[in-house]
Amino acid sequence: MTLQVVNSPFDEKQTEILNQLLPTLTNAQKNWLAGYLAASQTAEAQPAPGQPAAHAAAAAAPQPTRTITILYGSETGNSQALAEGLTEKLKAKDFNVTVSSMDEFKPKKIKEVEDLFIITATHGEGDPPDNAIQFHEFLLGRKAPKLDNVQFSVLSLGDESYEHFCQTGKDFDNRLEELGATRIYPRVDCDVDYDELAEEWITGVLTKLDEKQESQQPADVTAPTPAEQPIYSKSNPFSAEVLDNISLSGKGSNKETRHIELSLDGSNFSYEPGDCLAIYPKNDPGLVKQVIEKLDWSPEQTVPINKQGEIRSIQEALTSIFEITRLTKGLLDKAANFFNNDELAKLLSDSDKVKQYIDGRDLLDLISDYPPKDLDPTTMMQWLRKIPARQYSISSSYQANPDEVHLTVATVRYNSCGRDRAGVCSGEIADRINPGDVLDVYVHRNPNFKFPFDESTPVIMIGPGTGVAPFRGYIEEREELDLKGDTWLFFGDQHFRSDFLYQVDWQNWLKKGYLSKMDVAFSRDTAEKIYVQNRLLENAKEVFDWLERGAHIFVCGDEKRMAKDVHQTLLQIVSEQKNVSLEDAEAYINQLKSEKRYQRDVY
């Protein structure tokens, strides 16, 4: 870099000095000089008598304040004592410090940490102390986030007489590095006589922090241009890693309900209670194989998948792009133009028979029952439709889980026309999706199913089966926001022992006061079937009192039976408690709807 005198504010001698100096400077020195000059121009303080101007400018520049988090895992109290001692020394140096046992620290807050210091004992044969178990499982599990902005160091206490000496500290140290965190001081492993080595580690940590504080460069005058982030949406779904996929149904259940957790890290997605997550599923590979073999096609042959001319193999197209598990009248009409099958044309002339035929059948049935003649695979996109996304109510809180989303999925299985079948998405999740796999997803907003967030508005929630999903997310968010107040859940399913979804969660929220009331109905546990609408009627007076106090009522689940029965029950309650006709009760309920106090998410 050479400075020119032309149009320069420097005279010739100054220019000569600068041209001698600038080529010798490192980038760090140039940045420091730029910051120093900026600080000297904006500093309000004047140098004290005898104080150099450079000192005054440096004093005027704001010093960065780092936030330090100290977590300890302690069995006998030694780690806690060391953590508290380090805290006092850091506070004496004006650092912001938070110290906590690992079981009192919310693991998902780890992404917000700047400097992390872990002091932990090891229990027994390499196990974490009791108060470190949950954090240890989280950090070493799939849910642990990337920690590229975290700096850390670990002090590990142990006993060399055990085979797995200081194993818990080693686990934390290795895992933090794997997650992208930067080690600012090496881990120190201490035996039973730990004082000297622990003091050495504390001194080393303090020295490193002092060095980093002194080397902080003034902020560049020109802000860096942020890297362009991809925008994920319905047309550009995010590939979300599966963190967990577990069965919620107990032994003996007639149902198969799964709880699935997905990572949204890097998606820039957010969601509110009541929103849905849409999943683009993939077809069963076994069904795809049968279709290809039946048509005598080569799975590797390429075909166009859209009007823009993108191509995929037939295998991929029938697995990931086109729907093959459901027939429609429109699809049969299109297919008839390419099948050259007289029997299919005859079927299409009778709309009642078409309606009967397409119920419960798929593409394999169609090509088996009405074999096409010389069907060209390149024409597929002209008669097969794209796989539509399947939407599921979100059963988690974004406030509590900003990098995750949880779903409650009922597996659909049935036998039709002599073949066992499963729902495209629910079957994939139940049979073929494991932690570490990915699903293509996007968030679908639901503006007509929005909850109040204050402690003065009573809330009644009616959600049997998987309809309980959005209410789990809502109460979890109220807990995160520390909102209590009147909340009442009506939940129903077949059996108490095998179908009480999220029973432990509800019990915990009842105990803590975030859920104030819960009524349940298990229809197959009694001689006379009891449903949520029966529980509503049993509590008719209190339900109506809540409505009169301004309660919002939410219904989620099956539209054909449950939602209709619940609606009729609400009409009955209003009519009887208010002593008005059913027509007037209908007007009352309609007023609730217009005020957004009666909302339904039914399917």
N, C-alpha and C positions, 0 to 999 in steps of 0.2 A: 504494500500500500504506500503510495507516494502522494504527499499533499502538494497541490499546485498553488502558487501565489496568486494566480489570476482569480478574481472574484472571491478571494479568501480574506477573512478578517485579520489574518496574521501578517506581520511584516516579514521581510526576507530572512532576518536572523532567527525569528521564532519558527519560521517554516523549516529552516535548516535543522534546528534542534529537534523539532517534531519528527522530521523524516529520519533522523538518526535513532530516535527512541521507538517509534511505532513498530518497525520490523522486529524489534527485540522482545516485544510484549507477547505473553501468552493470552489466550482467550479469556482466562480467568482474570488476568491483570487488566485487560481492556474493559471487561465488565465492571470490575471494581472501580476503575477510573471513571467510567461513565456514571456509575452510581454516586461516586464521591462528588463529581462536578454538579450532578443534579441536586444532591443534598446541600451542597454549599450555596447553591442559588436560592433554595427554598427555606433554608434554616432561618427561623425567626430569632433564635438566640444569638446575641453578639458574644464574641470571645471575651472571657474575663481578663482582667489585667494580667499580663504575663502569660496568658494561655495562647498557644498557636492557633491560627484560624482553622487548620486542618482538624485539630482536636474538637473544636466547637462544631464543625460540620458533621464529624462522625457522631458526636453526641446527639445532634439533632435528628439523625437518621433513626427511624424506629427499629428496635431490635426484635427479631422474630421470637415469638413465644411458642414453644412446642408443648404439646399435650402428651403426657407420659401415663401409661397404664401399667400397673404392676398387679399381676395375678399370682396367687399362691395356692399350692395344693399341700395341705398340711395334715399329718396324722397325729403328731404329738405337740404341735405348736411351734416347732423350730423354724419352719418356713415362714410362718406368719410373723414371728419376731424379726426375722431378717428383712422381710418385706416392709414392715413398719419402720425399721431402722433406715432402710434405703429411702423410704418416703420422706423422712425428716431431713435427710441430707440433701435431697433434691429440692425440697421446699425452701431450704436455706439458700439455695442458689436461684430462687424465684421461678422455678419450673412449676407448671400446672400439673398436678399429680392426682391420679385416681388409683386407690389401692382396694383390692377386693379378693375375697376367696373365690375360687373358680365356680363354685356352685351358686354364688350370688351374682355372677356376671352373665348377662344374656349372650350366648355364644354368637348370635347373628350380628351383634354389635362389633364384632372383631374387625369388620371392614372399615369402621370409622376410626380405628386406632392409628396413631402416628408412630410413637415409640412404645414397644411392648417388652416388658421384662417379666420373665416367668421364673418363679422360685418354687421348686416342687420336690417333695419327698417321693420315694418309691416304696410301695407297700408289698410285703410278702415276696413272692417270686416274680417281681417285675410289674406288678399291678399298680395303677394310680391310687392315691389315697381316696377315701370315700367322697370327700368334697371336690375331687377333681375328675370323677368318673364320667359325668355327663359332658363336661367340656372336652375331655380326652376323646370320647366317642365321636363328638361332633367334629373336632378338628381333624381326626384321622379318617372320617367318613366321607361319603360322596357329597354331602351338603356343604362342606367347607369351601368358602369362596377364594378366589384369587386374591393375594395380598401383596401385590406389586408395590404398594406405597407404604408398606409397613417396615420399620426397622426393629430389630429384636436382639435379645441375648437371653440365655438360659443359665440359671444356677440350679444344679441338681444335687440333692442330698440323698445319701444311700448308705449301704453297709456292704463292704467288700467281701464279707463272708457269704453273701448270697450270690448265686450264679448270674442273675440278671441285675448286676450292679447299676444303680442309677438309671434303670431302663425307661422310666416315665419321662425323665428329663431328656434323655436321648430321643425318645419318640417325638416330643414337642419340638426339639431342635431340628431334627431331620424333616419333619412335616412342614414346619414354617418355611424352610428353605424350598421344599418342593412346591409350595403354594406361591412362590415368587417373592417372599419377604427377604430383606437384606440383613445379614448378620453383622451387627456393628461391633460385637466383641465375642470372642470364642466362648463356647459353653465350658463351664468348670464343673467337674464332678467331684463331690466331697464325700469322704468317708465319715464314720461316726464322729471323729474329732474334726469338726468342719470349720472352726472359727477362723483359722489363718487363711485357708483357701477362699472362704466366703468373703473375707475382708479384701483379699486380692481381687476378686471378681467385682466387688462394689467399687473399689478404687479404679479399676480398669473401665468400668461403665461410666463413672463420673468423668474420667479423663476424656473418653471418646465424645461424650456429650458436650463437654467444654470446647473440644476441638471443632466439632461440627457447628456449634453456636458461633464461634469466632470466624469460621470460614463461610458463613452465610453471605451470599452476594446480594447487593441491593437489587431491587426489582428492576428489570429492563424497562426502559421508557416505552418501548414498543411492545405491546402485548402480542404473544404468538398467535398465529391463526390456528384455531382448533381444527383437528383432523375431522374430515367429513364422516359422519356416522351413518351407517345404513339405516333406512327407515323400514321397519317390518310392519306388515299389514296383511290383509286378506289376500292380496295379489302377490305379496312377497313374505310368506310366513317365516317365522323364526324356528330354527331347529333346536328344540328344547331337550336337554338331557334328562332322562328319567332318574330321579334320586331314590325313589321308593315305590314299590308296588306290592301292596299287601292285601290279603283277604280280610274283610270285616265280618264275614259270616261265620258264626260258630258252628261247631259240630252238630249235625242233625238239621241244619237249616235247609229249607226248600229253595232258598235263593242263593245267588252268588254275587255279592257286592264287594267291590274293591275300592281301596283308597290309594290314589296315585299322586305322587309329588314330583313336580317338574321344576327344573332350574330355569329362571328367567334372566340369569346373569348375562349381561351384554345385549339384552333385547330392547332396552329402554321402554319396556311395557310398564304400565301401571294399571290398577283396576280398583273398583269400589265394590263393597258388598252388594250383591244383586247382579253383578256382571257375569258374563259367561266366558269360558275359554273354548274356542273352536279348534278342532283337531282334524287335519287331513289324514284319514286312515289309509292303510294299504290293504289290498285284497289278500286273501288266504293263498299262499304259494301253491298249496295242493289243488285248489280250485283252478288257479291259473294254468297249472300243468295239465289238468284234465281238459280244459278248453282248448289249449294249443294242440294237444294230441288229437282231440276229436276233430279239429279242423285240418289236421295234417300240415300244420305250419312249422316253420323253423323258428325256435325261440329267439335266435340271434338276428333274424332278418329285421331290417330297420323299416320304420313306417313314420309318416308325418303325424305330428300330434296336434298341430294347430295351423291356422291359415298363414302364419309367418314362415312355415316350412321347417320348424324345428323337428328333429327326428330322434326317435328312441328305438331300442330293440322292441320287438313284440312282447318279449318277456317283461320288460320294464313298463311298457305302455299299459299292459293288462294288469300289472301289479300296482302301479302308482298313479296312473293318469286316468284311466277310464273305469266307470262303474260297470261291474259285471254281476252284481248280486241282486239286482232288482230290475224287474221288467215294468214298463209302462205302455199304455196304449200308443203314445207317440213314438216310442222306440220301435214297437212292432210295425207301425206304419212305415217308418224309415227303412227298417231291416227288410221288409217285403220287397222294396225296390232293388235289393241287391241279392236276395236269396234265390230268386227264380224257383220258388216252391209253391205249387198250386194249392196245396193243403193250407199253407199259411195264409194265402190270399183268401181262401174260403173262410177260414176262422175270422179274419178281419171283417167279413161281411155281417157278422153277428156280434153286436156290441156287448150283449149280455154274456156270451161265451168268452169274449175277450176279457171281460172283467173277472170272470171266474178263473180263467186260465192264468192270468198274470199274478194272482194272489198266491204268494209263497213260492214262486218259481224264480229262476235266475237264467243267466245266459247259457249255462251248460244244459239246462232243461230245454231251452229254445232250440239250440243247434242239434240236440238229440231228438227232439220231437219233430222238428221241421228242418231236416238237414239242408244246408245251402248248397248250391251247385257252383263249383269253381269260384268261391268267394275270394275276392282279392283283398289281402290284409291292408293294402294302402288306402282302402276306402273306409277303414274303421272309424276314423274321426268324423265321418259324415253321418254315421248312424248310432254310434255309442256316445253317451254323454259323459262329461268329466265327473270324477268323484266329488260329490259335495262334502263340505266340512260338516262334522257333527259337533253340536254345541252342548256343553255341560256347564251347569251352574257351578261357580267357583265356591269352594268350601273353606277358604282361608282368607285371612286379612292381609292386605298389602302393607298396612302399617306395621304389622307384626312380622311379616315375611316378605320384605321388599324384593328379594331375589328368588322367590319361590311362588308357585301356585299349586293348590291342592284341589283335587277333584274326587267326587264320590260317584262311582260308575257301577250301575247294575248290568251284569252280563246277560245278554239276550241269547237264549238257546231254544231251539225248537226243532221238531221233525216235520218235514213237509214233503209230500210226494215221494215217500220212501227214503229220504235222505236227512241225516242230522245236519243242522245248519246253526250258524251263530251270527249275531250282529256284526257288521263289518268292523266298527271301531271297538265296541265292547269285547268282541271276540279276540281281536288283535291284542288288546290290553291284557286280557285274561290269559291268553295262550302263548303269545309270542313276544311280549314286551318285558324286558328285565332291566334292572338298574344298570345304567351305562348306555342303554339304547337311546335313540332320539325320536321325538315326534314333532311334526311340523304343525305349528300352532299360531294363532293370533287371538287378541282380546276382542270380544264382541260386547260393546256397551249395551246396557239395558236401562234406558232412561225411564221406563215405566215400572221399575221395581227398585225404588230408592228409599233407604231407611233414614229415620230421623236420628240425629246425634246430639241429644241433650238429655238431661236427667229428669226433665219435667214432663216429657211426653211418654205416656204408657204405650207399650208395644206388645201386640198379640201375634204370635207366629204359629202357623199351622202347616206342618210339613211331615207327613208320613213317608216312610221309606227313604229313598234318595232325595225326596223333596226337602229333607232337612238340611241339605248342603248349604244353601245361602245363609241359613240361620247360624250355622257353625261359624262361617266367616264373619257375620255381623257381631256375634257375641265376642268372638276373639278380638275384633277391632275395638269394641267397647272396653274390653279389658286393657288393651294397649293404651287407650286414651283415658283409662281410669274413670269410666262413666258407669254409674249404677242406675238407680231408678227402677221403675216397674217394667219388667220384661217377663212375658209368659209364653212358654212353648208347649204346644200340643204335638206330641209325636206318637206315631203308631206303626206297627208292623205285625208280623205273624206271631213270633215267639220271643218272650223276654230273654231266654237264655242264649238264643242264637242270632237274634236280629235287632238287638238294642244298639243301633249305630252310635258310636262315639259316647257310650255310656259314661266312661271315666271323665271325659271332657265336661259333660253336662253336670256331673256330680261336683266336680271341682268349681265350676262357675256358680253353682247354687251355693256352695260353701263360702265362696268369696263374695257373693252378693252381686255379681254381674248378671246372673240370671236369677230372677226373684221367685219364679213359680214355674212348675213343670207338671203336666198331666200326660200320662201315657196310656195307650190302648194296644193290647196284643191280642189280635182277633182269634188266634188258634189256641190260646191258653185257657179258654173258658167254653163251656157248653154252648152258651149263646155268644155269637160273634160280637165283639165290641170294637168300634172304630172311633176315630178322632171326633166325628160329629156327635157320637154318643157322649163323649167327655165334655164337649161344648154344651150340650143340653143339660148335663148334670150340674154345670157351673153357670147356668143361664143368667141368674141374677148378677153374679160378679162380672161376667163377660159384658153384660149390658151396662153395668156401673162403669166399667173401664171405658166403654165407648162414649158414655155421657161425659166422662172426664177428658175426652179428647184423644182416646187411644187410636193408634194406627194398627190396622189388621192386615197381615200378609199371608197369602196362601201359595204354596208351591207343591207341585206334583201332578199326579194323573188328572187329566182334564175330563175324560169320559165319565168316570164314576166319582172319585173322591171330591174333585172341585165342585161338581154339580151338587153332590150331597151336602157339602159344607155350606154352599151358598143357600140352599133351601133351609138348612138348619139355622143360619144367621137370620133369615127372614122370619122363621118361626120364633126365634128368641126375641127379636125386636117387636114382633106382633104381640106376643104374650106379655113381655115385660113392660111395654109401653101402652098395652091395651088398645091397639089399633088394628085396622084391617090389614090383610096381606098386601093390598095395594098401597096403603100408607107405609107399610114396612118396606116395600120395594122402593118407594120414594126416599125413605130414610137411608137405605143402602146406596141408592144412586147419588145421594148428596155426599156420602162418604167417598164414593168414587170420584166425584167432581173435585173434592177437596184433596185428592190423592191420599186419602186415609184408608182406602180399601184397594190393595194392589195384589195382582195375581201373576204368577209365573207358572203357567200350566202347559202340559204337553201330552 
